[in-house]
Amino acid sequence: MALIPATILTGFLGSGKTTLLKRILSEAHGQKIAVIENEFGEENIDNDILVSESTEQIVQMSNGCICCTIREDLREALQILAARKRKGELDFDRVVIETTGLADPGPVAQTFFMDDEIAESYLLDSILTLVDAKHAPQQLNDRQEARRQVGFADQIFISKTDLVSAEESDALVHRLKHMNPRAPMQKVHFGEVPIKDVFDLRGFNLNAKLDIDPDFLKEDDHAHHDHGHDHDHHDHGGEHCDHPSHQHEGHGHHHHHDDDVKSFVYRAERPFDPARLEDFLGAVVNIYGPRMLRYKGVLHMLGTERKVIFQGVHQLMGSDLGPAWGPDEPRNSRMVFIGIDLPRDILEQGLDQCLSETSAAAEAGVAG
């Protein structure tokens, strides 16, 4: 049986998750979708769309979708759905998991990799985060969960932009890009997102594409050479406090909040020494894993003509050989790290030490 694609939908209350789910559960889009509600808040879908008195945990919708309001363990809900699909009792093409407004999507994502039984039935497609433009600045200031949800996202939908000024909207996008430069961002009218923008995003595929916002890279360039004490790293000014709302009040809109969820891009021309890199990344993940939200790289490794792709969530890291480098393609490594107060200097120095002494040109000469 083909693997069942799964999407994790996250976002604070009021961001439009419920509106989006109602559309998924009632619209004639031709896909049979099972929605697992992992939501204990007051904003439950079943109040409106399901018959509240129903004792059935799994309810079939008119458009062939299924809503599963299983309140137990997520793993158990996924297993029940997969087993019933195998037996022919339920027919669905994919699963959407709605997390609670305050949830950390990390452990939900890890379920798909750490649990063999789940990994044999499901393929994690992506984490979608809905951000409410009106309330996001305050939520991002005061709630680490909101910042984590942004850091984890493969795709960010920003709702309610019609309720804020263009300047506020731009400032929010700028801030979100610093937290997560790899997630495409789209402004949407409250929950109204085309289904094609929601599914089959392949955010967890090990592919050779490293989507980082190009403007972010340009901005990052001037910072890279002095190893990154750029304007969004205030680590040396002694002004870091736990309540970002107290900081930077009244600055121009591009003065960026010193969020604890930050990202940075590492690049190198020289190839990596595979053994050194593996040891270093293993040690980093051991120490900083809980603070590492998402990280991905397309790497130039000594001894192979192919790109090496790696990515991870928290302590879980995977790598694979990608396509061969093109004959005229510059061979270099690019990595993006998204995490909570990650020590950029330590990571950059450590990665520098994993580079081979051999220059890329010399290696090409030897290889030729």
Secondary structure, 3 states (H helix, E strand, C coil): CCCEEEEEEEECCCCCHHHHHHHHHHCCCCCCEEEEEECCCCCCCHHHHCCCCCCCCEEECCCCCEEECCCCCHHHHHHHHHHHHHCCCCCCCEEEEEECCCCCHHHHHHHHHHCHHHHHHEEEEEEEEEEECCCHHHHHHHCHHHHHHHHHCCEEEEECHHHCCHHHHHHHHHHHHHHCCCCCEEECECCECCHHHCCCCCCCCCCCCCCCCHHHHHHHHHHHCCCCCCCCCCCCCCCCCCCHHHCCCCCCCCCCCCCCEEEEEEEECCCECHHHHHHHHHHHHHHHHHHEEEEEEEECECCCCEEEEEEEECCEEEEEEEEECCCCCCCCEEEEEEEECCCHHHHHHHHHHCECCCCHHHHHHHHC
